[in-house]
Amino acid sequence: MKVGAAPISWGVSEFPEWGRQLPYQRVFDEMAQAGYEGTELGPPGYLPLDPALLKDELARRGLAMIAAFVPVNMRSRAAAPQGLAGLRRPPLVLAGLAG
């Protein structure tokens, strides 16, 4: 069985008030050291969007990108359009990693 992890397990969140956000390199290093084999994209803006760079960062640690996270605030009519627009980013990044 292969097991993946998510940046949220390291405190990485779309809420800046949660405190210090660890650099993605450290999170990837610790995921690999813990034996995880995959990760998700994490909150918008956390990981580099350049597919070549992200692919290299994952490969150096034996990690695969296996999922995406998109925060969408459906409780607020004003915030929903921004969240829904964010649904476009993950497929583009994931497609770039596959190519």
Buried (B, 14 or more C-beta within 10 A) or exposed (E): EEEBBBBBEBEBBBEEEEEEBBEBEEBBBBBBEEEBBBBBBBBBEBBBEEBEEBBEBBEEBEBBBBBBBBEBEEEEEEEEEEBEEBEEBBEEBBEBBEE
